[in-house]
């Protein structure tokens, strides 16, 4: 990566795809790749996830399924009806690629740098072992970037 890289990495960890029916889509991916359907799990509730969307705490949750490929993870996301970046994407764009995720160090600094370049923080939250932040880089990069920081 160049010296001026915002992320400090060029390793793509994940592609996130918004879907309407995670059971049906997970089965289609499993059939296509000749693998078992992975477990489908709900994101944590607010008490644990501390989810914020557009600066406000939200009860948003989503069903997730992860296909761990040799070189990347494919994440399927079926949002609930509450406001979230996932729900907004589904309503505005329909099903499709929502984000590209990178594992980073120093998330607060990276978020600040990206916000200074008109790529605002849209949603953030916690998960077991770390935290995530979705940055609205759609205008410049035509896709949302997700930052993942593990403890």
N, C-alpha and C positions, 0 to 999 in steps of 0.2 A: 504494500500500500504506500501511497505517497505520503510525504511528510505532513501534508495538510488534511489527511483523512480524518473525518469526524469520528469514526468508529474505532480506529486503531486496529482494525482487523479486516480481512477480506474473506473470512470463513463464513459461508452461509450455513446456518444450523438447521433452518426449517423454512418450509413453505406452508402458509396457512390458507385454507380454503373454506369459505363460508358455504354452508349447505342448508337446505330446507329439511331434509330427512336424513339424519346421520346414519340410521340403521341401513337404509337402502344404499346410500352412497358408500358406506364402509364395506358392505357386502360386494358392491361392484368393484371397489379397489382390491379387495381380497381375492376375488375371482380373477381379476386382470393380472395380479402379481403372483397368483398361485400360493397364497399364504392364508393363515387363519385370520378371521376378523379380530382385531385387537379389542381389549376391554373398552367400553364406552362409559365414561365417567363424567359427572357433573363437576363444574368448577366449584370451589369452596364458597360458602355463604359469606356475607359481608364481614361478620365478626372476625373471620380468619383472613379473607382475601383483601379486605380494606380497599375495595374497588372504587376508583374515582373516574368519572367520565365527564369531560369538559369542565374539570375543576370541582365537581360536586360528588359527594358520596352517593353511590347507587347500589341497589340490590341486584343488579344484573348478574345473570349466570348463563352458562352455556354448557351443552354437552360436548365433550371432546373425545376424539379417537386419534391415536398416534400410530402411524406406520413408520417403523424404524428401518430405513433402507441402509445400504452400506455406507453411503456418503452424505445422506441428508434425512431429515425427518419430515414426513408429510402429516400435517395436522388438519383434521376435519373439525369444523366448528358449527354447531347448530345452536344459534342464540335463543334465549327465552324472549318473552315479549317486552321486557324492561329496556329502557334506553341504554345503549352501549354502542361502541364502535362497530360491533358485530351486527347488531340489529339495524343500525343506520346503513351499513354497507349492503345488507340484504335488501332493504327497502329501496335504496337508491340505485343499486347496480344489479341486483339479483345474485344468483349463485356465482361463485368464481374465486379467483385468487385474491385474498384480502391483504396478505402481508408476506414479506421476506424477513426472517429473523436472524439476528446476529448475537452471539454471546460477547458481552463487553465487560470491561472493567472501568470503574469510575462513571457509573451511570449518571449521577447528578451533573457532572461536568459536561458529559456528552449531550444530555437533554438541554442544558443551558446553551451550548454551542449551536445545536440544531435550531432551538427557538430563536436565536439571534439571526438565523438564516431563513426566517419565516417558515419553519417546519415545527409547528406547535405540538406540545404534548396533548394527546387526545384522551388517552385512557391509561391508567396505571393500576397495578395491584401486586399482591404478594402471592406466592405459592410455596409449597414445601421446598425449602432449600434456596429461595431466592425471590426475585422480583422481576416484573416486566413493565415496559412502557411502550405504548404505541405512539409513534410520531407521525403527524400528518405531512408526509413528504409527497403526497399524491400530485400536487401541483407541479413540482419540479421533477420528480422521479417516476410518476405515474403508478406508484404503488406505495402503500403504507409500509414503513419500516418498524419492526418490533425489536426492542433492545431487551435482552435477557441478561440479568446479572445474578450469578450464583454465589452463594455464601462460601 
